[in-house]
């Protein structure tokens, strides 16, 4: 089992403040409008402190850190309706 | 595109087509089925099955969501039934896809199959109420559905309450979290997940949301069983499905066809092309362009929509038009959607009608790569899929437009049914 943590962003909450990219440049960059781009969502142990700091710094609590798990078997969001 | 004729072909025009199930009553009688027609043909819905029996049957039938998501319906039923507390059922008849008329047609012709499905889903998940959601643009249909539910109530058919609602008709308002948000008193725009509706939806209760066609199939599976359902379609794609066939085809309309067929077979159902085709749009505005000649075996995916685009049109211009519309339909909640789709649309407009600079394609591809997975819903993902497929299907045109500017076909009127009107955010979400 993988004990890494995983980063995700609630884009409906994110206002593009950009602090996450400053505090965790190893994982997060910004797009041309200042919204975060996560190139690799896994956070190995050595980066965990930095990741937690970035999560805490987000003024709108849009950055999330969860313990990585296998894909769950529940309904996924669908592309269509 | 002629959408005036986009209802099922009238019964007298042709024999009962192969594959007709949901529409069998229509082909037999040539009129929409009222409650007595429905009961004469099917009898009342078998709501007294053993616990889990419906989910088992639906799972064995291999029914998948007909709203385009294609998620296994049996698994969804089970996920909701397995949660604690009373559940809620939502029938999604929003059909915001501009090139689709299948849900509207089904609700017109066989409303009681849909209502049976909603009631069956409710008894399978322990729900006491089923909400039917339609767009506000179809107020007449909502009214006749309300009358139908009252008639059922008077006949003592349904152990659950059915409520019919009309919601704002924006493209993203048919997304399931948008329905939940609206039914909870908020705006009809998508919400971030988790929690997903099956965990915590309407009134914070576990909520089973299904497309109206999916519910109608459930109503038949509950009566005739999974073996019957699998008699049509293929092993991996069983059953039938409704499709809206439009554009340059002889008889545009809504048809019921076996699942797992090719796009070419589907177009043949509508009498085949009326002229040489430039491409076929499969799956609607969230779909993909299929280049010509059509791959004889390629199966279209996504919501049941095929639009045959004549050869004398410019696929890049059509795509630019759709992307501009999709941009205008953003709920403006998520930055990558609010800024990303309009900028991709601008790039496409430049490619279709402007004098593109050499950096355009790199810029466009970069922006397209930054749409998927970066929103509360899949609106940006769908826009990116359409744009990416256009660059592939119209590859030669891309090169020509880059070198020589707009082609002679780009200036003509767009053929796709792109809705006009102000951006969704200006019209409001309640």
Boltz contact constraints between the chains, C-beta under 6 A:
constraints:
  - contact:
      token1: [A, 10]
      token2: [B, 192]
      max_distance: 6.0
  - contact:
      token1: [A, 11]
      token2: [B, 334]
      max_distance: 6.0
  - contact:
      token1: [A, 11]
      token2: [B, 374]
      max_distance: 6.0
  - contact:
      token1: [A, 11]
      token2: [B, 375]
      max_distance: 6.0
  - contact:
      token1: [A, 11]
      token2: [B, 376]
      max_distance: 6.0
  - contact:
      token1: [A, 12]
      token2: [B, 192]
      max_distance: 6.0
  - contact:
      token1: [A, 12]
      token2: [B, 333]
      max_distance: 6.0
  - contact:
      token1: [A, 12]
      token2: [B, 334]
      max_distance: 6.0
  - contact:
      token1: [A, 12]
      token2: [B, 376]
      max_distance: 6.0
  - contact:
      token1: [A, 16]
      token2: [B, 335]
      max_distance: 6.0
  - contact:
      token1: [A, 31]
      token2: [B, 370]
      max_distance: 6.0
  - contact:
      token1: [A, 33]
      token2: [B, 335]
      max_distance: 6.0
  - contact:
      token1: [A, 33]
      token2: [B, 339]
      max_distance: 6.0
  - contact:
      token1: [A, 35]
      token2: [B, 335]
      max_distance: 6.0
  - contact:
      token1: [A, 35]
      token2: [B, 336]
      max_distance: 6.0
  - contact:
      token1: [A, 74]
      token2: [B, 79]
      max_distance: 6.0
  - contact:
      token1: [A, 75]
      token2: [B, 71]
      max_distance: 6.0
  - contact:
      token1: [A, 75]
      token2: [B, 76]
      max_distance: 6.0
  - contact:
      token1: [A, 75]
      token2: [B, 79]
      max_distance: 6.0
  - contact:
      token1: [A, 75]
      token2: [B, 198]
      max_distance: 6.0
  - contact:
      token1: [A, 77]
      token2: [B, 193]
      max_distance: 6.0
  - contact:
      token1: [A, 78]
      token2: [B, 69]
      max_distance: 6.0
  - contact:
      token1: [A, 78]
      token2: [B, 71]
      max_distance: 6.0
  - contact:
      token1: [A, 79]
      token2: [B, 378]
      max_distance: 6.0
  - contact:
      token1: [A, 79]
      token2: [B, 382]
      max_distance: 6.0
  - contact:
      token1: [A, 80]
      token2: [B, 67]
      max_distance: 6.0
  - contact:
      token1: [A, 80]
      token2: [B, 68]
      max_distance: 6.0
  - contact:
      token1: [A, 80]
      token2: [B, 69]
      max_distance: 6.0
  - contact:
      token1: [A, 80]
      token2: [B, 302]
      max_distance: 6.0
  - contact:
      token1: [A, 80]
      token2: [B, 303]
      max_distance: 6.0
  - contact:
      token1: [A, 81]
      token2: [B, 67]
      max_distance: 6.0
  - contact:
      token1: [A, 81]
      token2: [B, 92]
      max_distance: 6.0
  - contact:
      token1: [A, 81]
      token2: [B, 174]
      max_distance: 6.0
  - contact:
      token1: [A, 81]
      token2: [B, 175]
      max_distance: 6.0
